[in-house]
Amino acid sequence: GQNIDQPTEMTATEGAIVQINCTYQTSGFNGLFWYQQHAGEAPTFLSYNVLDGLEEKGRFSSFLSRSKGYSYLLLKELQMKDSASYLCAVMDSNYQLIWGAGTKLIIKP
Amino acid sequence: GAVVSQHPSWVICKSGTSVKIECRSLDFQATTMFWYRQFPKQSLMLMATSNEGSKATYEQGVEKDKFLINHASLTLSTLTVTSAHPEDSSFYICSATSSPTSGRFSYEQYFGPGTRLTVT
């Protein structure tokens, strides 16, 4: 079966760095997405990785290792507004998105 | 660019009535639209995928006759919850993908703001 695993909840301090991991087992691979979702709102796109390596975009970076079925989202200089759920999603061979359950990130002052 | 709207943003209805939710791509043509349902503290659950002009493909466990999806044009898809019951209360989110020739990459999904349905 297809499976996406990510931690349920993480806590970090304002100004610090946090890494949210995601491991996956899917039928084929056409890229991995990270989305941010604030409570009561729809997800917003953060990043897309299809090749191995690190993609940096401001305070957020995303890493992919296809051989390991592994990705992480790195958030630097955490701000209170970064408190949200972070969803990992993999596009399978049918171009369907397989969603992880999301990681709730709590930022403390 | 790549804006998706949903209407209404929230709705309260009585048990047994039907509710229609609209999803529109405002500045691009959506070749495919997706309908998701999300219960509190849970991840997105894909309900169905629809392509313009053809019947929607429903995920296992989703009742076709209860959740009617119409994708009449490249900018509009509707989800109708028929004979709604309290257990249908949820956050319904649509998303759309643009044609492969536009967007940052072919298959990014652009999400609407969601519709919160409460059935009393």
Interface residues (C-beta under 8 A of the other chain):
Chain A: N30 G31 F33 G40 E41 A42 P43 T44 F45 Y48 L87 M91 Y95 Q96 L97 W99 G100 A101 G102
Chain B: F34 Q42 S43 L44 M45 L46 T49 F91 I93 R104 F105 Y107 E108 Q109 Y110 F111 G112 P113 G114 R116
